[in-house]
Amino acid sequence: MARTIVGAVRQVDTVARLAGDEFTVLCENVDSEEAALQIVTKLQHAFEPPLDIDGEPLAVRASIGLSLFPRDAQDARTLMASADAAMYRIKQGHKRRL
């Protein structure tokens, strides 16, 4: 998953694994929600084909939460909490559609 994420974002973006299957992407110099949504779309497209795990295809669905500074938070901790809350809202939406 990490390789897929790194391949979908810019070289200047920072990708980090938080825990288990949760990752974060820090994108600097994204000056509008539209630009941020373009990154989200690119990440979603990166997970459309199944991942190859030891020669076996594995379908993966990414739940992506978006948080923008300073709109959603004034500090890093709150920004991460805002993105986490957004991600869980997306996950709940996926569960309701099943």
Biopython code that builds the backbone (N, CA, C, O; Angstrom):
import numpy as np
from Bio.PDB.StructureBuilder import StructureBuilder

atoms = [
    (1, "MET", "N", (0.822, -1.190, 0.000)),
    (1, "MET", "CA", (0.000, 0.000, 0.000)),
    (1, "MET", "C", (0.864, 1.251, 0.000)),
    (1, "MET", "O", (0.560, 2.232, -0.677)),
    (2, "ALA", "N", (1.940, 1.202, 0.765)),
    (2, "ALA", "CA", (2.821, 2.375, 0.838)),
    (2, "ALA", "C", (3.368, 2.721, -0.540)),
    (2, "ALA", "O", (3.409, 3.894, -0.913)),
    (3, "ARG", "N", (3.786, 1.717, -1.299)),
    (3, "ARG", "CA", (4.323, 1.985, -2.644)),
    (3, "ARG", "C", (3.263, 2.608, -3.540)),
    (3, "ARG", "O", (3.560, 3.503, -4.332)),
    (4, "THR", "N", (2.029, 2.137, -3.416)),
    (4, "THR", "CA", (0.945, 2.700, -4.218)),
    (4, "THR", "C", (0.724, 4.161, -3.867)),
    (4, "THR", "O", (0.560, 4.999, -4.754)),
    (5, "ILE", "N", (0.719, 4.468, -2.580)),
    (5, "ILE", "CA", (0.511, 5.854, -2.140)),
    (5, "ILE", "C", (1.657, 6.736, -2.606)),
    (5, "ILE", "O", (1.428, 7.803, -3.176)),
    (6, "VAL", "N", (2.887, 6.300, -2.370)),
    (6, "VAL", "CA", (4.061, 7.089, -2.770)),
    (6, "VAL", "C", (4.045, 7.335, -4.274)),
    (6, "VAL", "O", (4.409, 8.418, -4.733)),
    (7, "GLY", "N", (3.623, 6.327, -5.044)),
    (7, "GLY", "CA", (3.576, 6.480, -6.499)),
    (7, "GLY", "C", (2.501, 7.432, -6.980)),
    (7, "GLY", "O", (2.561, 7.910, -8.113)),
    (8, "ALA", "N", (1.511, 7.718, -6.133)),
    (8, "ALA", "CA", (0.386, 8.564, -6.539)),
    (8, "ALA", "C", (0.541, 10.027, -6.136)),
    (8, "ALA", "O", (-0.199, 10.882, -6.624)),
    (9, "VAL", "N", (1.488, 10.326, -5.255)),
    (9, "VAL", "CA", (1.644, 11.706, -4.793)),
    (9, "VAL", "C", (2.946, 12.298, -5.327)),
    (9, "VAL", "O", (3.763, 11.606, -5.933)),
    (10, "ARG", "N", (3.112, 13.572, -5.089)),
    (10, "ARG", "CA", (4.308, 14.263, -5.567)),
    (10, "ARG", "C", (5.525, 13.866, -4.734)),
    (10, "ARG", "O", (5.388, 13.433, -3.590)),
    (11, "GLN", "N", (6.700, 14.015, -5.307)),
    (11, "GLN", "CA", (7.936, 13.681, -4.585)),
    (11, "GLN", "C", (8.106, 14.520, -3.329)),
    (11, "GLN", "O", (8.718, 14.062, -2.364)),
    (12, "VAL", "N", (7.579, 15.735, -3.319)),
    (12, "VAL", "CA", (7.735, 16.621, -2.167)),
    (12, "VAL", "C", (6.754, 16.308, -1.041)),
    (12, "VAL", "O", (6.896, 16.832, 0.064)),
    (13, "ASP", "N", (5.754, 15.454, -1.309)),
    (13, "ASP", "CA", (4.784, 15.096, -0.281)),
    (13, "ASP", "C", (5.394, 14.060, 0.660)),
    (13, "ASP", "O", (6.264, 13.283, 0.267)),
    (14, "THR", "N", (4.928, 14.060, 1.897)),
    (14, "THR", "CA", (5.421, 13.122, 2.898)),
    (14, "THR", "C", (4.362, 12.058, 3.150)),
    (14, "THR", "O", (3.212, 12.377, 3.452)),
    (15, "VAL", "N", (4.753, 10.796, 3.025)),
    (15, "VAL", "CA", (3.866, 9.662, 3.281)),
    (15, "VAL", "C", (4.371, 8.954, 4.530)),
    (15, "VAL", "O", (5.560, 8.656, 4.646)),
    (16, "ALA", "N", (3.459, 8.684, 5.468)),
    (16, "ALA", "CA", (3.842, 8.000, 6.706)),
    (16, "ALA", "C", (2.767, 6.992, 7.090)),
    (16, "ALA", "O", (1.573, 7.238, 6.914)),
    (17, "ARG", "N", (3.206, 5.862, 7.613)),
    (17, "ARG", "CA", (2.273, 4.863, 8.137)),
    (17, "ARG", "C", (2.010, 5.224, 9.595)),
    (17, "ARG", "O", (2.939, 5.386, 10.386)),
    (18, "LEU", "N", (0.732, 5.347, 9.937)),
    (18, "LEU", "CA", (0.370, 5.702, 11.303)),
    (18, "LEU", "C", (0.251, 4.456, 12.168)),
    (18, "LEU", "O", (0.838, 4.383, 13.248)),
    (19, "ALA", "N", (-0.506, 3.481, 11.693)),
    (19, "ALA", "CA", (-0.705, 2.233, 12.434)),
    (19, "ALA", "C", (-1.494, 1.288, 11.544)),
    (19, "ALA", "O", (-2.358, 1.723, 10.782)),
    (20, "GLY", "N", (-1.204, 0.012, 11.635)),
    (20, "GLY", "CA", (-1.967, -0.976, 10.878)),
    (20, "GLY", "C", (-2.085, -0.598, 9.418)),
    (20, "GLY", "O", (-1.090, -0.519, 8.698)),
    (21, "ASP", "N", (-3.320, -0.364, 8.989)),
    (21, "ASP", "CA", (-3.567, -0.029, 7.580)),
    (21, "ASP", "C", (-3.847, 1.462, 7.390)),
    (21, "ASP", "O", (-4.437, 1.855, 6.384)),
    (22, "GLU", "N", (-3.431, 2.288, 8.338)),
    (22, "GLU", "CA", (-3.664, 3.731, 8.235)),
    (22, "GLU", "C", (-2.372, 4.458, 7.870)),
    (22, "GLU", "O", (-1.320, 4.272, 8.483)),
    (23, "PHE", "N", (-2.504, 5.288, 6.849)),
    (23, "PHE", "CA", (-1.387, 6.094, 6.371)),
    (23, "PHE", "C", (-1.824, 7.547, 6.359)),
    (23, "PHE", "O", (-3.017, 7.849, 6.349)),
    (24, "THR", "N", (-0.855, 8.435, 6.358)),
    (24, "THR", "CA", (-1.150, 9.856, 6.192)),
    (24, "THR", "C", (-0.249, 10.411, 5.104)),
    (24, "THR", "O", (0.873, 9.946, 4.900)),
    (25, "VAL", "N", (-0.764, 11.409, 4.415)),
    (25, "VAL", "CA", (0.012, 12.098, 3.387)),
    (25, "VAL", "C", (-0.033, 13.585, 3.726)),
    (25, "VAL", "O", (-1.105, 14.184, 3.813)),
    (26, "LEU", "N", (1.125, 14.158, 3.912)),
    (26, "LEU", "CA", (1.236, 15.587, 4.165)),
    (26, "LEU", "C", (1.630, 16.250, 2.858)),
    (26, "LEU", "O", (2.701, 15.988, 2.310)),
    (27, "CYS", "N", (0.757, 17.106, 2.368)),
    (27, "CYS", "CA", (0.979, 17.789, 1.094)),
    (27, "CYS", "C", (1.130, 19.282, 1.369)),
    (27, "CYS", "O", (0.164, 19.961, 1.715)),
    (28, "GLU", "N", (2.325, 19.771, 1.215)),
    (28, "GLU", "CA", (2.570, 21.194, 1.424)),
    (28, "GLU", "C", (2.272, 21.972, 0.147)),
    (28, "GLU", "O", (2.272, 21.417, -0.951)),
    (29, "ASN", "N", (2.021, 23.263, 0.312)),
    (29, "ASN", "CA", (1.775, 24.175, -0.801)),
    (29, "ASN", "C", (0.587, 23.762, -1.651)),
    (29, "ASN", "O", (0.615, 23.894, -2.875)),
    (30, "VAL", "N", (-0.457, 23.261, -1.000)),
    (30, "VAL", "CA", (-1.733, 22.992, -1.654)),
    (30, "VAL", "C", (-2.636, 24.132, -1.226)),
    (30, "VAL", "O", (-3.060, 24.197, -0.072)),
    (31, "ASP", "N", (-2.930, 25.029, -2.154)),
    (31, "ASP", "CA", (-3.545, 26.294, -1.765)),
    (31, "ASP", "C", (-5.059, 26.370, -1.933)),
    (31, "ASP", "O", (-5.649, 27.431, -1.727)),
    (32, "SER", "N", (-5.697, 25.261, -2.304)),
    (32, "SER", "CA", (-7.151, 25.299, -2.434)),
    (32, "SER", "C", (-7.736, 23.909, -2.204)),
    (32, "SER", "O", (-7.045, 22.897, -2.317)),
    (33, "GLU", "N", (-9.014, 23.889, -1.881)),
    (33, "GLU", "CA", (-9.691, 22.602, -1.711)),
    (33, "GLU", "C", (-9.706, 21.842, -3.031)),
    (33, "GLU", "O", (-9.580, 20.618, -3.047)),
    (34, "GLU", "N", (-9.858, 22.560, -4.126)),
    (34, "GLU", "CA", (-9.863, 21.919, -5.452)),
    (34, "GLU", "C", (-8.546, 21.183, -5.703)),
    (34, "GLU", "O", (-8.553, 20.051, -6.187)),
    (35, "ALA", "N", (-7.420, 21.815, -5.380)),
    (35, "ALA", "CA", (-6.114, 21.168, -5.556)),
    (35, "ALA", "C", (-5.987, 19.939, -4.656)),
    (35, "ALA", "O", (-5.441, 18.916, -5.069)),
    (36, "ALA", "N", (-6.490, 20.044, -3.431)),
    (36, "ALA", "CA", (-6.444, 18.910, -2.507)),
    (36, "ALA", "C", (-7.316, 17.768, -3.016)),
    (36, "ALA", "O", (-6.933, 16.603, -2.920)),
    (37, "LEU", "N", (-8.485, 18.097, -3.555)),
    (37, "LEU", "CA", (-9.375, 17.064, -4.083)),
    (37, "LEU", "C", (-8.778, 16.371, -5.304)),
    (37, "LEU", "O", (-9.062, 15.198, -5.547)),
    (38, "GLN", "N", (-7.964, 17.074, -6.068)),
    (38, "GLN", "CA", (-7.264, 16.439, -7.189)),
    (38, "GLN", "C", (-6.297, 15.375, -6.683)),
    (38, "GLN", "O", (-6.151, 14.323, -7.303)),
    (39, "ILE", "N", (-5.643, 15.643, -5.569)),
    (39, "ILE", "CA", (-4.733, 14.658, -4.971)),
    (39, "ILE", "C", (-5.530, 13.459, -4.473)),
    (39, "ILE", "O", (-5.121, 12.316, -4.677)),
    (40, "VAL", "N", (-6.666, 13.709, -3.820)),
    (40, "VAL", "CA", (-7.528, 12.630, -3.341)),
    (40, "VAL", "C", (-7.974, 11.759, -4.521)),
    (40, "VAL", "O", (-7.940, 10.532, -4.433)),
    (41, "THR", "N", (-8.382, 12.380, -5.605)),
    (41, "THR", "CA", (-8.818, 11.637, -6.794)),
    (41, "THR", "C", (-7.688, 10.784, -7.344)),
    (41, "THR", "O", (-7.907, 9.634, -7.726)),
    (42, "LYS", "N", (-6.497, 11.328, -7.387)),
    (42, "LYS", "CA", (-5.346, 10.567, -7.878)),
    (42, "LYS", "C", (-5.071, 9.356, -6.981)),
    (42, "LYS", "O", (-4.758, 8.273, -7.477)),
    (43, "LEU", "N", (-5.185, 9.535, -5.683)),
    (43, "LEU", "CA", (-5.008, 8.416, -4.754)),
    (43, "LEU", "C", (-6.104, 7.363, -4.949)),
    (43, "LEU", "O", (-5.820, 6.166, -4.948)),
    (44, "GLN", "N", (-7.343, 7.802, -5.113)),
    (44, "GLN", "CA", (-8.440, 6.858, -5.324)),
    (44, "GLN", "C", (-8.205, 6.038, -6.591)),
    (44, "GLN", "O", (-8.421, 4.826, -6.599)),
    (45, "HIS", "N", (-7.764, 6.699, -7.658)),
    (45, "HIS", "CA", (-7.489, 5.994, -8.918)),
    (45, "HIS", "C", (-6.337, 5.004, -8.764)),
    (45, "HIS", "O", (-6.328, 3.953, -9.404)),
    (46, "ALA", "N", (-5.375, 5.337, -7.924)),
    (46, "ALA", "CA", (-4.226, 4.446, -7.718)),
    (46, "ALA", "C", (-4.652, 3.120, -7.092)),
    (46, "ALA", "O", (-3.983, 2.104, -7.279)),
    (47, "PHE", "N", (-5.765, 3.122, -6.348)),
    (47, "PHE", "CA", (-6.228, 1.902, -5.697)),
    (47, "PHE", "C", (-7.328, 1.178, -6.474)),
    (47, "PHE", "O", (-7.882, 0.196, -5.981)),
    (48, "GLU", "N", (-7.652, 1.649, -7.680)),
    (48, "GLU", "CA", (-8.668, 0.960, -8.479)),
    (48, "GLU", "C", (-8.217, -0.432, -8.922)),
    (48, "GLU", "O", (-8.971, -1.391, -8.758)),
    (49, "PRO", "N", (-7.007, -0.570, -9.479)),
    (49, "PRO", "CA", (-6.587, -1.938, -9.808)),
    (49, "PRO", "C", (-6.207, -2.690, -8.537)),
    (49, "PRO", "O", (-5.724, -2.084, -7.580)),
    (50, "PRO", "N", (-6.420, -4.006, -8.520)),
    (50, "PRO", "CA", (-6.025, -4.759, -7.326)),
    (50, "PRO", "C", (-4.517, -4.697, -7.109)),
    (50, "PRO", "O", (-3.743, -4.611, -8.062)),
    (51, "LEU", "N", (-4.116, -4.742, -5.849)),
    (51, "LEU", "CA", (-2.689, -4.797, -5.525)),
    (51, "LEU", "C", (-2.196, -6.218, -5.766)),
    (51, "LEU", "O", (-2.951, -7.177, -5.600)),
    (52, "ASP", "N", (-0.948, -6.353, -6.153)),
    (52, "ASP", "CA", (-0.333, -7.665, -6.358)),
    (52, "ASP", "C", (0.414, -8.032, -5.081)),
    (52, "ASP", "O", (1.440, -7.434, -4.758)),
    (53, "ILE", "N", (-0.105, -9.012, -4.364)),
    (53, "ILE", "CA", (0.519, -9.478, -3.129)),
    (53, "ILE", "C", (0.995, -10.906, -3.361)),
    (53, "ILE", "O", (0.193, -11.838, -3.411)),
    (54, "ASP", "N", (2.299, -11.064, -3.501)),
    (54, "ASP", "CA", (2.887, -12.385, -3.772)),
    (54, "ASP", "C", (2.225, -13.072, -4.953)),
    (54, "ASP", "O", (1.944, -14.270, -4.912)),
    (55, "GLY", "N", (1.977, -12.293, -6.016)),
    (55, "GLY", "CA", (1.394, -12.854, -7.227)),
    (55, "GLY", "C", (-0.112, -13.014, -7.201)),
    (55, "GLY", "O", (-0.698, -13.461, -8.187)),
    (56, "GLU", "N", (-0.747, -12.662, -6.107)),
    (56, "GLU", "CA", (-2.203, -12.766, -5.981)),
    (56, "GLU", "C", (-2.824, -11.374, -5.977)),
    (56, "GLU", "O", (-2.337, -10.489, -5.274)),
    (57, "PRO", "N", (-3.894, -11.164, -6.753)),
    (57, "PRO", "CA", (-4.559, -9.856, -6.744)),
    (57, "PRO", "C", (-5.368, -9.663, -5.463)),
    (57, "PRO", "O", (-6.068, -10.570, -5.012)),
    (58, "LEU", "N", (-5.261, -8.488, -4.897)),
    (58, "LEU", "CA", (-6.006, -8.155, -3.684)),
    (58, "LEU", "C", (-6.688, -6.802, -3.893)),
    (58, "LEU", "O", (-6.027, -5.775, -4.047)),
    (59, "ALA", "N", (-8.015, -6.822, -3.895)),
    (59, "ALA", "CA", (-8.774, -5.581, -4.052)),
    (59, "ALA", "C", (-8.691, -4.783, -2.751)),
    (59, "ALA", "O", (-8.916, -5.320, -1.666)),
    (60, "VAL", "N", (-8.367, -3.504, -2.874)),
    (60, "VAL", "CA", (-8.231, -2.624, -1.718)),
    (60, "VAL", "C", (-9.077, -1.382, -1.969)),
    (60, "VAL", "O", (-9.052, -0.810, -3.059)),
    (61, "ARG", "N", (-9.821, -0.975, -0.955)),
    (61, "ARG", "CA", (-10.583, 0.281, -1.045)),
    (61, "ARG", "C", (-9.981, 1.245, -0.044)),
    (61, "ARG", "O", (-9.833, 0.919, 1.134)),
    (62, "ALA", "N", (-9.640, 2.411, -0.504)),
    (62, "ALA", "CA", (-9.044, 3.423, 0.367)),
    (62, "ALA", "C", (-10.124, 4.387, 0.851)),
    (62, "ALA", "O", (-10.896, 4.918, 0.052)),
    (63, "SER", "N", (-10.173, 4.606, 2.152)),
    (63, "SER", "CA", (-11.040, 5.623, 2.735)),
    (63, "SER", "C", (-10.138, 6.810, 3.044)),
    (63, "SER", "O", (-9.242, 6.719, 3.882)),
    (64, "ILE", "N", (-10.380, 7.916, 2.365)),
    (64, "ILE", "CA", (-9.469, 9.054, 2.433)),
    (64, "ILE", "C", (-10.165, 10.232, 3.097)),
    (64, "ILE", "O", (-11.192, 10.716, 2.620)),
    (65, "GLY", "N", (-9.592, 10.683, 4.203)),
    (65, "GLY", "CA", (-10.089, 11.865, 4.893)),
    (65, "GLY", "C", (-9.226, 13.060, 4.523)),
    (65, "GLY", "O", (-8.005, 12.943, 4.422)),
    (66, "LEU", "N", (-9.847, 14.185, 4.325)),
    (66, "LEU", "CA", (-9.143, 15.394, 3.892)),
    (66, "LEU", "C", (-9.286, 16.474, 4.952)),
    (66, "LEU", "O", (-10.375, 16.710, 5.474)),
    (67, "SER", "N", (-8.176, 17.123, 5.261)),
    (67, "SER", "CA", (-8.175, 18.232, 6.195)),
    (67, "SER", "C", (-7.218, 19.292, 5.659)),
    (67, "SER", "O", (-6.103, 18.978, 5.241)),
    (68, "LEU", "N", (-7.656, 20.534, 5.674)),
    (68, "LEU", "CA", (-6.848, 21.626, 5.132)),
    (68, "LEU", "C", (-6.469, 22.623, 6.224)),
    (68, "LEU", "O", (-7.283, 22.961, 7.084)),
    (69, "PHE", "N", (-5.236, 23.082, 6.176)),
    (69, "PHE", "CA", (-4.742, 24.135, 7.060)),
    (69, "PHE", "C", (-4.848, 25.456, 6.315)),
    (69, "PHE", "O", (-4.442, 25.508, 5.154)),
    (70, "PRO", "N", (-5.346, 26.481, 6.882)),
    (70, "PRO", "CA", (-5.853, 26.678, 8.237)),
    (70, "PRO", "C", (-7.368, 26.497, 8.350)),
    (70, "PRO", "O", (-7.936, 26.714, 9.420)),
    (71, "ARG", "N", (-8.020, 26.106, 7.263)),
    (71, "ARG", "CA", (-9.489, 25.988, 7.287)),
    (71, "ARG", "C", (-9.987, 25.068, 8.400)),
    (71, "ARG", "O", (-10.918, 25.420, 9.124)),
    (72, "ASP", "N", (-9.371, 23.888, 8.542)),
    (72, "ASP", "CA", (-9.875, 22.866, 9.454)),
    (72, "ASP", "C", (-9.161, 22.813, 10.792)),
    (72, "ASP", "O", (-9.656, 22.190, 11.731)),
    (73, "ALA", "N", (-8.015, 23.451, 10.896)),
    (73, "ALA", "CA", (-7.248, 23.401, 12.138)),
    (73, "ALA", "C", (-6.130, 24.421, 12.098)),
    (73, "ALA", "O", (-5.694, 24.853, 11.031)),
    (74, "GLN", "N", (-5.667, 24.803, 13.297)),
    (74, "GLN", "CA", (-4.594, 25.783, 13.409)),
    (74, "GLN", "C", (-3.260, 25.169, 13.811)),
    (74, "GLN", "O", (-2.245, 25.865, 13.850)),
    (75, "ASP", "N", (-3.252, 23.863, 14.111)),
    (75, "ASP", "CA", (-2.004, 23.207, 14.503)),
    (75, "ASP", "C", (-1.997, 21.778, 13.966)),
    (75, "ASP", "O", (-3.034, 21.259, 13.551)),
    (76, "ALA", "N", (-0.836, 21.154, 13.975)),
    (76, "ALA", "CA", (-0.661, 19.821, 13.380)),
    (76, "ALA", "C", (-1.530, 18.770, 14.056)),
    (76, "ALA", "O", (-2.142, 17.951, 13.369)),
    (77, "ARG", "N", (-1.599, 18.771, 15.371)),
    (77, "ARG", "CA", (-2.375, 17.754, 16.098)),
    (77, "ARG", "C", (-3.857, 17.830, 15.718)),
    (77, "ARG", "O", (-4.487, 16.809, 15.443)),
    (78, "THR", "N", (-4.399, 19.032, 15.706)),
    (78, "THR", "CA", (-5.808, 19.206, 15.373)),
    (78, "THR", "C", (-6.064, 18.915, 13.896)),
    (78, "THR", "O", (-7.121, 18.395, 13.538)),
    (79, "LEU", "N", (-5.108, 19.245, 13.050)),
    (79, "LEU", "CA", (-5.237, 18.952, 11.622)),
    (79, "LEU", "C", (-5.324, 17.445, 11.394)),
    (79, "LEU", "O", (-6.147, 16.979, 10.606)),
    (80, "MET", "N", (-4.475, 16.687, 12.085)),
    (80, "MET", "CA", (-4.517, 15.223, 11.974)),
    (80, "MET", "C", (-5.831, 14.681, 12.520)),
    (80, "MET", "O", (-6.411, 13.768, 11.932)),
    (81, "ALA", "N", (-6.306, 15.223, 13.624)),
    (81, "ALA", "CA", (-7.577, 14.770, 14.198)),
    (81, "ALA", "C", (-8.731, 15.059, 13.242)),
    (81, "ALA", "O", (-9.651, 14.251, 13.119)),
    (82, "SER", "N", (-8.686, 16.190, 12.576)),
    (82, "SER", "CA", (-9.716, 16.553, 11.610)),
    (82, "SER", "C", (-9.708, 15.595, 10.417)),
    (82, "SER", "O", (-10.765, 15.160, 9.960)),
    (83, "ALA", "N", (-8.526, 15.272, 9.920)),
    (83, "ALA", "CA", (-8.406, 14.329, 8.798)),
    (83, "ALA", "C", (-8.879, 12.943, 9.219)),
    (83, "ALA", "O", (-9.539, 12.252, 8.443)),
    (84, "ASP", "N", (-8.551, 12.535, 10.434)),
    (84, "ASP", "CA", (-8.963, 11.233, 10.951)),
    (84, "ASP", "C", (-10.486, 11.152, 11.052)),
    (84, "ASP", "O", (-11.082, 10.143, 10.675)),
    (85, "ALA", "N", (-11.110, 12.209, 11.557)),
    (85, "ALA", "CA", (-12.569, 12.243, 11.657)),
    (85, "ALA", "C", (-13.207, 12.187, 10.267)),
    (85, "ALA", "O", (-14.219, 11.514, 10.070)),
    (86, "ALA", "N", (-12.612, 12.897, 9.307)),
    (86, "ALA", "CA", (-13.125, 12.868, 7.932)),
    (86, "ALA", "C", (-13.008, 11.464, 7.341)),
    (86, "ALA", "O", (-13.917, 11.008, 6.647)),
    (87, "MET", "N", (-11.901, 10.778, 7.611)),
    (87, "MET", "CA", (-11.701, 9.425, 7.107)),
    (87, "MET", "C", (-12.759, 8.485, 7.685)),
    (87, "MET", "O", (-13.305, 7.656, 6.956)),
    (88, "TYR", "N", (-13.053, 8.597, 8.967)),
    (88, "TYR", "CA", (-14.046, 7.715, 9.577)),
    (88, "TYR", "C", (-15.447, 7.995, 9.054)),
    (88, "TYR", "O", (-16.263, 7.077, 8.976)),
    (89, "ARG", "N", (-15.748, 9.241, 8.693)),
    (89, "ARG", "CA", (-17.037, 9.537, 8.060)),
    (89, "ARG", "C", (-17.128, 8.826, 6.707)),
    (89, "ARG", "O", (-18.180, 8.294, 6.352)),
    (90, "ILE", "N", (-16.027, 8.818, 5.956)),
    (90, "ILE", "CA", (-15.987, 8.117, 4.668)),
    (90, "ILE", "C", (-16.179, 6.618, 4.884)),
    (90, "ILE", "O", (-16.947, 5.984, 4.161)),
    (91, "LYS", "N", (-15.491, 6.046, 5.870)),
    (91, "LYS", "CA", (-15.623, 4.616, 6.157)),
    (91, "LYS", "C", (-17.071, 4.264, 6.505)),
    (91, "LYS", "O", (-17.586, 3.243, 6.050)),
    (92, "GLN", "N", (-17.720, 5.093, 7.299)),
    (92, "GLN", "CA", (-19.125, 4.838, 7.662)),
    (92, "GLN", "C", (-20.008, 4.864, 6.421)),
    (92, "GLN", "O", (-20.938, 4.066, 6.305)),
    (93, "GLY", "N", (-19.727, 5.770, 5.501)),
    (93, "GLY", "CA", (-20.476, 5.835, 4.244)),
    (93, "GLY", "C", (-20.307, 4.563, 3.429)),
    (93, "GLY", "O", (-21.263, 4.095, 2.810)),
    (94, "HIS", "N", (-19.094, 3.992, 3.419)),
    (94, "HIS", "CA", (-18.860, 2.740, 2.710)),
    (94, "HIS", "C", (-19.687, 1.630, 3.334)),
    (94, "HIS", "O", (-20.271, 0.819, 2.615)),
    (95, "LYS", "N", (-19.747, 1.578, 4.652)),
    (95, "LYS", "CA", (-20.484, 0.507, 5.344)),
    (95, "LYS", "C", (-21.982, 0.610, 5.049)),
    (95, "LYS", "O", (-22.651, -0.411, 4.890)),
    (96, "ARG", "N", (-22.506, 1.818, 4.974)),
    (96, "ARG", "CA", (-23.949, 1.988, 4.718)),
    (96, "ARG", "C", (-24.319, 1.525, 3.307)),
    (96, "ARG", "O", (-25.460, 1.128, 3.067)),
    (97, "ARG", "N", (-23.357, 1.574, 2.367)),
    (97, "ARG", "CA", (-23.645, 1.176, 0.991)),
    (97, "ARG", "C", (-23.547, -0.324, 0.779)),
    (97, "ARG", "O", (-23.972, -0.822, -0.263)),
    (98, "LEU", "N", (-23.000, -1.055, 1.737)),
    (98, "LEU", "CA", (-22.860, -2.514, 1.577)),
    (98, "LEU", "C", (-24.162, -3.235, 1.811)),
    (98, "LEU", "O", (-24.215, -4.461, 1.716)),
]
sb = StructureBuilder()
sb.init_structure("model")
sb.init_model(0)
sb.init_chain("A")
sb.init_seg("    ")
for serial, (resi, resn, name, xyz) in enumerate(atoms, 1):
    if name == "N":
        sb.init_residue(resn, " ", resi, " ")
    sb.init_atom(name, np.array(xyz, "f"), 0.0, 1.0, " ", f" {name:<3s}", serial, name[0])
structure = sb.get_structure()
